């Protein structure tokens, strides 16, 4: 099997019917790389926008079918919410064969305690975004949003994306990256030697000193002009990054 003895991590694919190249690449990745792997972890923003489990883009149905086939063949699939698809819930997860994960989630990865996150909560310098995140993720807000008609939810999602893009254009780039002190705090609090996350679209391996020990942080790539993933086995982790 291609992926035997390995665990794969992806994030920020932002799949939509408007980007078929990324969708096709993801489906080939599932078939050619992940099949037979120990697990696949999707660390948020699988979709460009998710307006509820009645989301009706073709890519949503096709992705569910492909992921369910992978899970049924014996590769567990785990999903963690991102800032674009935080409304994905149990109904779609069930159709896709995915297990929903809390953010953060601590796992034992081939003997190394590892923390998995989407990554947006690490960007503490972006205080406006953190305020917005707390409001929109509140259970009462989510319940209200799910009561709205699908057409209205789509319109609100488009408006939110437009507002986000406008806000990003006015922010210094460093504000939208992780805060190193917050990374160290989380590594110390969770007592882990490794952190894997997405969100920032800045794929790399970083080393952080925490109480006299070195901890590694892997940033998973997005799937826009490039595509890639982090893969781990008993020997450690590596980053693969290629043109889409």
Backbone as numpy.savetxt, mean C-alpha at the origin, in Angstrom:
# Nx Ny Nz CAx CAy CAz Cx Cy Cz
7.99 -23.55 -8.59 7.15 -22.36 -8.59 8.03 -21.11 -8.59
7.66 -20.05 -9.39 8.52 -18.87 -9.50 8.81 -18.18 -8.18
7.80 -18.02 -7.30 7.99 -17.23 -6.09 8.26 -18.03 -4.84
8.54 -19.31 -4.98 8.68 -20.17 -3.80 9.76 -19.67 -2.86
9.42 -19.69 -1.53 10.37 -19.28 -0.52 10.58 -17.79 -0.43
9.67 -17.02 -1.02 9.81 -15.56 -1.02 8.47 -14.91 -0.67
8.57 -13.69 -0.14 7.39 -12.88 0.17 7.52 -11.55 -0.55
6.45 -11.14 -1.21 6.47 -9.94 -2.05 5.66 -8.81 -1.41
6.14 -7.58 -1.63 5.46 -6.38 -1.11 5.30 -5.37 -2.25
4.07 -4.92 -2.45 3.80 -3.88 -3.44 2.95 -2.80 -2.79
2.94 -1.64 -3.41 2.13 -0.51 -2.93 2.02 0.51 -4.05
1.03 1.37 -3.94 0.92 2.54 -4.82 0.84 2.16 -6.29
0.07 1.13 -6.59 -0.16 0.77 -7.99 -1.14 1.74 -8.64
-2.08 2.26 -7.87 -3.05 3.24 -8.35 -3.77 2.74 -9.60
-4.24 1.50 -9.56 -4.88 0.91 -10.73 -6.19 1.63 -11.05
-6.42 1.82 -12.33 -7.64 2.44 -12.83 -7.82 2.01 -14.27
-9.04 2.07 -14.76 -9.29 1.74 -16.16 -8.51 2.66 -17.10
-8.12 3.82 -16.61 -7.42 4.79 -17.45 -5.93 4.48 -17.60
-5.41 3.49 -16.87 -3.99 3.14 -16.95 -3.83 1.64 -17.19
-4.22 1.17 -18.37 -4.19 -0.28 -18.64 -2.79 -0.88 -18.61
-1.75 -0.09 -18.91 -0.39 -0.64 -18.90 -0.01 -1.12 -17.50
-0.34 -0.33 -16.48 -0.03 -0.72 -15.11 -0.83 -1.96 -14.71
-2.08 -2.01 -15.13 -2.92 -3.16 -14.81 -2.36 -4.43 -15.43
-2.02 -4.36 -16.72 -1.46 -5.52 -17.39 -0.16 -5.98 -16.77
0.68 -5.02 -16.38 1.96 -5.37 -15.75 1.71 -6.04 -14.40
0.73 -5.57 -13.66 0.42 -6.17 -12.36 -0.06 -7.61 -12.53
-0.92 -7.85 -13.50 -1.41 -9.20 -13.71 -0.29 -10.15 -14.14
0.63 -9.67 -14.97 1.78 -10.51 -15.35 2.68 -10.76 -14.15
2.84 -9.76 -13.32 3.63 -9.91 -12.10 3.05 -11.01 -11.21
1.74 -11.03 -11.06 1.11 -12.07 -10.26 1.38 -13.46 -10.84
1.31 -13.58 -12.14 1.48 -14.88 -12.79 2.95 -15.31 -12.86
3.84 -14.35 -13.18 5.22 -14.70 -13.47 6.13 -14.68 -12.25
5.81 -13.87 -11.25 6.69 -13.70 -10.09 6.09 -14.24 -8.80
4.84 -13.91 -8.55 4.26 -14.16 -7.23 3.70 -15.57 -7.09
3.31 -16.18 -8.19 2.69 -17.51 -8.12 3.58 -18.47 -7.32
3.02 -19.10 -6.30 3.76 -20.03 -5.46 4.54 -19.39 -4.34
4.46 -18.07 -4.20 5.20 -17.38 -3.13 4.60 -17.68 -1.77
5.36 -17.36 -0.73 4.86 -17.54 0.63 3.72 -16.58 0.93
3.76 -15.37 0.37 2.69 -14.40 0.59 2.90 -13.19 -0.31
1.81 -12.48 -0.57 1.83 -11.17 -1.22 1.18 -10.17 -0.28
1.89 -9.08 0.02 1.36 -8.00 0.84 1.17 -6.77 -0.05
-0.05 -6.24 -0.06 -0.36 -5.01 -0.79 -0.50 -3.91 0.26
0.46 -2.98 0.27 0.54 -1.99 1.36 -0.13 -0.67 1.00
-1.32 -0.76 0.43 -2.12 0.43 0.20 -2.03 1.01 -1.19
-3.09 1.75 -1.54 -3.23 2.40 -2.83 -3.09 1.41 -3.98
-3.76 0.29 -3.84 -3.88 -0.65 -4.95 -4.64 0.03 -6.08
-5.63 0.85 -5.73 -6.45 1.54 -6.72 -6.24 3.05 -6.66
-6.46 3.68 -7.79 -6.34 5.14 -7.87 -7.33 5.81 -6.94
-8.52 5.27 -6.88 -9.53 5.76 -5.94 -10.50 4.61 -5.68
-11.02 4.54 -4.47 -11.96 3.50 -4.12 -13.13 4.14 -3.41
-14.28 4.12 -4.04 -15.43 4.84 -3.51 -16.40 3.93 -2.78
-16.00 2.72 -2.52 -16.84 1.76 -1.82 -16.77 0.41 -2.50
-17.23 -0.63 -1.82 -17.13 -1.97 -2.37 -18.10 -2.22 -3.52
-18.89 -1.21 -3.87 -19.68 -1.26 -5.10 -18.97 -0.54 -6.24
-17.70 -0.27 -6.06 -16.87 0.37 -7.09 -17.02 -0.42 -8.39
-17.31 0.28 -9.49 -17.73 -0.43 -10.69 -16.76 -0.34 -11.87
-15.51 0.05 -11.64 -14.55 0.01 -12.73 -14.25 -1.44 -13.10
-14.00 -1.67 -14.38 -13.66 -3.02 -14.83 -12.42 -3.54 -14.12
-11.46 -2.65 -13.85 -10.22 -3.09 -13.21 -10.48 -3.66 -11.82
-11.52 -3.19 -11.16 -11.84 -3.72 -9.83 -12.28 -5.18 -9.93
-13.10 -5.49 -10.91 -13.58 -6.86 -11.08 -12.44 -7.78 -11.55
-11.64 -7.30 -12.50 -10.54 -8.12 -13.02 -9.49 -8.39 -11.94
-9.19 -7.37 -11.14 -8.20 -7.53 -10.07 -8.68 -8.51 -9.02
-9.96 -8.41 -8.66 -10.51 -9.36 -7.68 -10.38 -10.79 -8.17
-10.68 -11.01 -9.44 -10.60 -12.36 -9.99 -9.17 -12.89 -9.98
-8.20 -12.05 -10.36 -6.80 -12.48 -10.40 -6.25 -12.75 -9.00
-6.58 -11.89 -8.05 -6.09 -12.09 -6.69 -6.72 -13.31 -6.05
-8.01 -13.53 -6.32 -8.68 -14.71 -5.76 -8.06 -15.99 -6.30
-7.70 -15.99 -7.58 -7.05 -17.17 -8.16 -5.71 -17.43 -7.51
-4.97 -16.35 -7.24 -3.67 -16.49 -6.57 -3.85 -17.07 -5.17
-4.80 -16.52 -4.42 -5.04 -17.00 -3.06 -5.53 -18.44 -3.06
-6.41 -18.76 -3.99 -6.95 -20.13 -4.05 -5.86 -21.14 -4.41
-4.82 -20.67 -5.12 -3.72 -21.57 -5.50 -2.72 -21.77 -4.37
-2.92 -21.04 -3.24 -2.09 -21.29 -2.07 -1.18 -20.16 -1.64
-1.24 -19.00 -2.31 -0.43 -17.85 -1.89 -1.31 -16.86 -1.15
-1.15 -16.70 0.16 -1.97 -15.74 0.91 -1.75 -14.32 0.40
-2.84 -13.56 0.34 -2.79 -12.17 -0.11 -3.31 -11.29 1.03
-2.50 -10.32 1.43 -2.85 -9.41 2.51 -2.96 -7.99 1.97
-3.94 -7.25 2.48 -4.17 -5.88 2.01 -4.22 -4.92 3.19
-3.48 -3.81 3.05 -3.49 -2.72 4.02 -3.99 -1.47 3.31
-4.86 -0.73 3.97 -5.43 0.46 3.35 -4.38 1.53 3.08
-4.54 2.23 1.96 -3.75 3.41 1.66 -4.62 4.65 1.77
-4.07 5.78 1.37 -4.84 7.01 1.45 -5.84 7.14 0.30
-5.72 6.30 -0.75 -6.66 6.34 -1.87 -7.75 5.27 -1.76
-7.50 4.20 -1.05 -8.47 3.10 -1.03 -8.84 2.68 0.39
-8.93 3.67 1.29 -9.22 3.37 2.68 -10.67 2.92 2.89
-11.52 3.07 1.85 -12.90 2.62 1.98 -13.09 1.18 1.52
-12.02 0.54 1.09 -12.13 -0.87 0.72 -12.46 -1.68 1.97
-13.47 -2.51 1.87 -13.97 -3.19 3.06 -14.08 -4.70 2.86
-14.75 -5.35 3.79 -14.75 -6.81 3.85 -15.36 -7.46 2.62
-16.36 -6.82 2.00 -17.03 -7.46 0.86 -16.06 -7.64 -0.31
-15.34 -6.57 -0.65 -14.40 -6.70 -1.76 -13.21 -7.58 -1.38
-12.75 -7.45 -0.15 -11.64 -8.30 0.30 -12.02 -9.77 0.16
-13.25 -10.12 0.52 -13.70 -11.50 0.40 -13.73 -11.96 -1.04
-14.22 -11.11 -1.93 -14.25 -11.46 -3.36 -12.85 -11.68 -3.91
-11.88 -10.98 -3.34 -10.51 -11.02 -3.85 -9.65 -12.06 -3.14
-10.18 -12.68 -2.11 -9.37 -13.62 -1.34 -8.33 -12.95 -0.48
-8.53 -11.67 -0.17 -7.54 -10.91 0.59 -7.90 -10.89 2.08
-6.87 -10.89 2.91 -7.02 -10.67 4.34 -6.68 -9.22 4.64
-7.59 -8.50 5.29 -7.35 -7.10 5.64 -6.40 -7.00 6.83
-5.44 -6.09 6.72 -4.47 -5.85 7.79 -4.66 -4.47 8.38
-4.44 -4.36 9.68 -4.40 -3.05 10.32 -3.11 -2.34 9.93
-3.09 -1.04 10.06 -1.89 -0.23 9.81 -1.54 0.47 11.12
-0.37 0.14 11.71 0.67 -0.78 11.24 0.37 -2.23 11.62
1.10 -3.13 10.97 1.01 -4.56 11.28 2.41 -5.10 11.51
2.58 -5.83 12.60 3.89 -6.43 12.94 3.86 -7.91 12.56
4.82 -8.34 11.74 4.87 -9.73 11.31 6.27 -10.28 11.56
6.34 -11.60 11.66 7.63 -12.27 11.73 7.99 -12.69 10.31
9.01 -12.08 9.74 9.37 -12.32 8.34 10.69 -13.08 8.30
10.58 -14.40 8.21 11.76 -15.28 8.19 12.66 -15.02 9.39
12.03 -14.87 10.55 12.76 -14.70 11.79 13.09 -13.27 12.16
12.76 -12.30 11.30 13.04 -10.89 11.58 11.73 -10.17 11.89
11.57 -9.63 13.10 10.38 -8.85 13.40 10.31 -7.64 12.45
9.22 -7.56 11.71 9.10 -6.57 10.64 7.79 -5.81 10.79
7.85 -4.49 10.64 6.66 -3.66 10.72 6.25 -3.24 9.31
4.97 -3.42 9.00 4.41 -3.05 7.72 3.49 -1.84 7.91
3.62 -0.85 7.03 2.79 0.34 7.09 2.50 0.81 5.67
1.41 1.58 5.52 1.26 2.26 4.23 2.32 3.34 4.12
2.51 4.10 5.18 3.58 5.09 5.23 3.12 6.52 5.42
1.83 6.78 5.20 1.39 8.18 5.29 1.45 8.73 6.71
1.27 7.87 7.71 1.32 8.37 9.09 2.74 8.73 9.52
3.74 8.33 8.74 5.13 8.70 9.03 5.46 10.11 8.55
4.59 10.68 7.73 4.85 12.01 7.15 4.27 13.07 8.07
4.79 13.14 9.28 4.19 13.99 10.31 4.42 15.48 10.09
5.37 15.84 9.21 5.58 17.26 8.94 4.44 17.85 8.12
3.70 17.01 7.44 2.55 17.47 6.65 1.33 17.49 7.57
1.26 18.51 8.39 0.23 18.57 9.42 -1.17 18.71 8.83
-1.29 19.42 7.71 -2.61 19.58 7.09 -3.15 18.23 6.63
-2.28 17.42 6.04 -2.72 16.09 5.60 -3.10 15.22 6.79
-2.32 15.27 7.86 -2.61 14.43 9.02 -3.96 14.80 9.63
-4.29 16.09 9.66 -5.62 16.51 10.16 -6.72 15.95 9.26
-6.52 16.07 7.95 -7.51 15.55 7.01 -7.67 14.04 7.16
-6.56 13.35 7.33 -6.61 11.89 7.46 -7.42 11.48 8.68
-7.21 12.16 9.80 -7.95 11.81 11.02 -9.45 12.02 10.81
-9.81 13.10 10.12 -11.23 13.38 9.91 -11.88 12.34 9.00
-11.24 12.06 7.87 -11.87 11.21 6.86 -11.88 9.75 7.28
-10.95 9.33 8.15 -10.91 7.94 8.60 -11.79 7.69 9.83
-12.40 8.73 10.37 -13.24 8.55 11.55 -14.40 7.62 11.18
-14.74 6.66 12.05 -15.82 5.72 11.73 -17.13 6.39 11.34
-17.45 7.51 11.96 -18.70 8.21 11.63 -18.64 8.76 10.21
-17.48 9.30 9.82 -17.31 9.81 8.47 -17.42 8.69 7.44
-16.78 7.56 7.73 -16.84 6.43 6.81 -18.27 5.92 6.66
-18.99 5.84 7.75 -20.38 5.36 7.70 -21.24 6.30 6.86
-21.01 7.61 7.02 -21.77 8.60 6.24 -21.44 8.49 4.76
-20.15 8.37 4.44 -19.75 8.27 3.04 -20.37 7.05 2.37
-20.42 5.94 3.07 -20.95 4.71 2.48 -22.46 4.78 2.25
-23.12 5.72 2.89 -24.56 5.89 2.69 -24.88 6.71 1.45
-23.89 7.42 0.92 -24.12 8.30 -0.23 -24.23 7.49 -1.51
-24.96 8.02 -2.50 -25.02 7.34 -3.80 -23.63 7.24 -4.43
-23.41 6.17 -5.20 -22.10 5.95 -5.83 -21.66 7.14 -6.68
-22.58 7.72 -7.43 -22.22 8.85 -8.31 -21.69 10.02 -7.49
-22.31 10.28 -6.34 -21.86 11.38 -5.49 -20.50 11.04 -4.88
-20.30 9.79 -4.47 -19.00 9.40 -3.93 -17.90 9.58 -4.97
-18.18 9.23 -6.23 -17.18 9.42 -7.29 -16.85 10.88 -7.47
-17.86 11.73 -7.42 -17.62 13.17 -7.58 -16.79 13.71 -6.42
-17.10 13.29 -5.22 -16.32 13.72 -4.06 -14.88 13.24 -4.16
-14.67 12.02 -4.66 -13.31 11.48 -4.81 -12.53 12.30 -5.82
-13.16 12.67 -6.94 -12.48 13.50 -7.94 -12.10 14.85 -7.35
-13.01 15.44 -6.59 -12.72 16.73 -5.96 -11.58 16.61 -4.95
-11.58 15.52 -4.20 -10.52 15.32 -3.21 -9.16 15.16 -3.88
-9.12 14.42 -5.01 -7.85 14.24 -5.72 -7.36 15.56 -6.29
-8.28 16.35 -6.84 -7.89 17.65 -7.39 -7.36 18.56 -6.30
-8.03 18.55 -5.15 -7.57 19.36 -4.03 -6.22 18.91 -3.52
-6.00 17.60 -3.49 -4.72 17.05 -3.04 -3.59 17.46 -3.97
-3.84 17.38 -5.28 -2.80 17.77 -6.23 -2.46 19.24 -6.11
-3.47 20.08 -5.93 -3.22 21.52 -5.77 -2.43 21.80 -4.50
-2.76 21.10 -3.43 -2.05 21.30 -2.16 -0.60 20.85 -2.26
-0.37 19.72 -2.94 0.99 19.20 -3.09 1.87 20.20 -3.84
1.31 20.86 -4.82 2.09 21.80 -5.64 2.63 22.96 -4.81
1.99 23.22 -3.68 2.40 24.36 -2.85 3.26 23.94 -1.66
3.50 22.63 -1.50 4.24 22.15 -0.34 5.69 21.84 -0.72
6.64 22.14 0.16 8.02 21.69 -0.08 8.07 20.17 -0.13
8.94 19.63 -0.98 8.99 18.18 -1.19 9.30 17.43 0.11
10.14 18.03 0.95 10.54 17.31 2.17 9.37 17.12 3.14
8.36 17.98 3.08 7.21 17.84 3.96 6.43 16.57 3.65
6.48 16.15 2.38 5.70 14.99 1.96 6.48 13.68 2.08
7.69 13.75 2.62 8.46 12.54 2.91 8.30 12.20 4.38
8.82 11.03 4.78 8.71 10.62 6.17 9.57 11.51 7.06
9.16 11.61 8.30 9.93 12.31 9.32 10.84 11.29 10.00
12.15 11.50 9.95 13.09 10.50 10.48 12.87 10.23 11.96
12.56 11.27 12.71 12.33 11.06 14.15 11.12 10.18 14.38
10.10 10.34 13.55 8.90 9.50 13.67 9.22 8.06 13.30
10.05 7.87 12.29 10.47 6.52 11.91 11.18 5.84 13.08
12.12 6.54 13.69 12.85 5.98 14.83 11.91 5.69 15.99
10.98 6.60 16.23 10.03 6.38 17.32 9.22 5.11 17.11
8.75 4.91 15.89 7.93 3.74 15.58 8.76 2.46 15.68
9.97 2.49 15.15 10.83 1.31 15.24 11.11 0.94 16.69
11.34 1.95 17.52 11.62 1.70 18.94 10.36 1.18 19.64
9.24 1.84 19.40 8.00 1.46 20.08 7.57 0.04 19.73
7.72 -0.33 18.46 7.26 -1.65 18.00 8.31 -2.74 18.16
9.53 -2.33 18.54 10.61 -3.30 18.78 10.84 -4.20 17.56
11.09 -3.56 16.43 11.35 -4.29 15.19 12.68 -3.84 14.60
13.23 -4.70 13.77 14.50 -4.38 13.11 14.33 -3.97 11.66
13.07 -4.04 11.18 12.83 -3.74 9.77 11.45 -3.10 9.62
11.38 -2.13 8.72 10.13 -1.46 8.38 10.00 -1.46 6.87
8.81 -1.84 6.37 8.52 -1.81 4.94 7.26 -0.97 4.74
7.33 0.01 3.85 6.16 0.88 3.61 6.18 1.43 2.19
5.07 2.04 1.83 4.95 2.71 0.54 4.66 4.18 0.73
3.74 4.71 -0.06 3.17 6.05 0.03 4.04 7.16 -0.54
5.33 7.19 -0.24 6.14 8.35 -0.64 6.59 8.29 -2.09
6.50 7.14 -2.73 6.92 6.97 -4.12 8.42 7.24 -4.29
9.19 6.93 -3.25 10.64 7.16 -3.28 11.35 5.85 -2.92
11.33 4.88 -3.84 11.86 3.54 -3.52 13.34 3.57 -3.15
13.66 2.91 -2.04 15.04 2.91 -1.55 15.14 2.03 -0.31
16.38 1.78 0.09 16.65 1.15 1.37 17.36 2.17 2.24
16.86 2.37 3.45 17.45 3.30 4.40 17.86 2.55 5.66
18.85 3.08 6.34 19.29 2.52 7.62 19.11 3.58 8.70
18.47 3.19 9.80 18.23 4.10 10.92 18.87 3.52 12.18
19.56 4.38 12.92 20.15 3.97 14.19 19.10 4.12 15.29
18.82 3.02 15.97 17.82 3.02 17.03 18.43 2.38 18.27
18.73 3.21 19.27 19.28 2.71 20.53 20.51 1.83 20.31
21.39 2.28 19.45 22.64 1.57 19.22 22.58 0.41 18.26
21.43 0.17 17.64 21.33 -0.90 16.66 20.88 -0.32 15.32
21.24 -0.99 14.25 20.85 -0.56 12.92 19.56 -1.24 12.49
18.60 -0.44 12.07 17.33 -0.95 11.56 17.18 -0.52 10.11
16.62 -1.38 9.30 16.46 -1.03 7.89 15.02 -0.65 7.58
14.91 0.27 6.62 13.59 0.72 6.15 13.56 0.61 4.63
12.61 -0.16 4.14 12.45 -0.37 2.71 11.22 0.41 2.23
11.40 1.22 1.19 10.30 1.97 0.60 9.91 1.31 -0.71
8.67 0.90 -0.80 8.17 0.18 -1.97 7.87 1.17 -3.10
8.20 0.83 -4.35 7.97 1.77 -5.46 6.50 1.90 -5.87
6.18 2.99 -6.55 4.88 3.14 -7.17 4.91 2.51 -8.56
3.75 2.52 -9.23 3.63 1.90 -10.55 3.14 2.93 -11.57
3.90 3.97 -11.76 3.58 4.97 -12.78 4.52 4.78 -13.97
5.55 5.58 -14.09 6.50 5.39 -15.19 7.32 4.12 -14.98
7.48 3.73 -13.71 8.22 2.52 -13.37 7.30 1.58 -12.59
7.76 0.36 -12.39 7.04 -0.58 -11.55 8.07 -1.37 -10.75
7.63 -1.99 -9.68 8.59 -2.77 -8.90 7.99 -3.24 -7.59
8.85 -3.80 -6.78 8.40 -4.39 -5.53 9.60 -4.60 -4.62
9.32 -4.88 -3.36 10.31 -5.37 -2.41 10.02 -6.86 -2.22
11.07 -7.66 -2.23 10.92 -9.10 -2.03 11.87 -9.53 -0.92
11.38 -10.38 -0.03 12.18 -10.85 1.09 12.17 -12.37 1.14
13.32 -12.91 1.60 13.41 -14.34 1.86 14.26 -14.53 3.10
14.68 -15.75 3.36 15.44 -16.02 4.58 16.77 -15.30 4.60
17.26 -14.87 3.45 18.54 -14.16 3.38 18.43 -12.66 3.50
17.22 -12.12 3.49 17.04 -10.66 3.58 16.09 -10.15 2.52
16.12 -8.84 2.31 15.20 -8.18 1.38 15.98 -7.52 0.25
15.30 -7.29 -0.87 15.88 -6.56 -1.98 14.77 -5.79 -2.69
15.19 -4.81 -3.47 14.26 -3.94 -4.20 14.44 -4.17 -5.69
13.32 -4.39 -6.38 13.37 -4.49 -7.84 12.58 -3.32 -8.41
13.19 -2.66 -9.39 12.57 -1.47 -9.98 12.87 -1.47 -11.47
11.83 -1.40 -12.32 11.99 -1.44 -13.76 11.05 -0.45 -14.41
11.34 -0.09 -15.66 10.43 0.76 -16.42 9.15 0.00 -16.72
8.04 0.73 -16.69 6.75 0.10 -16.91 6.61 -0.33 -18.37
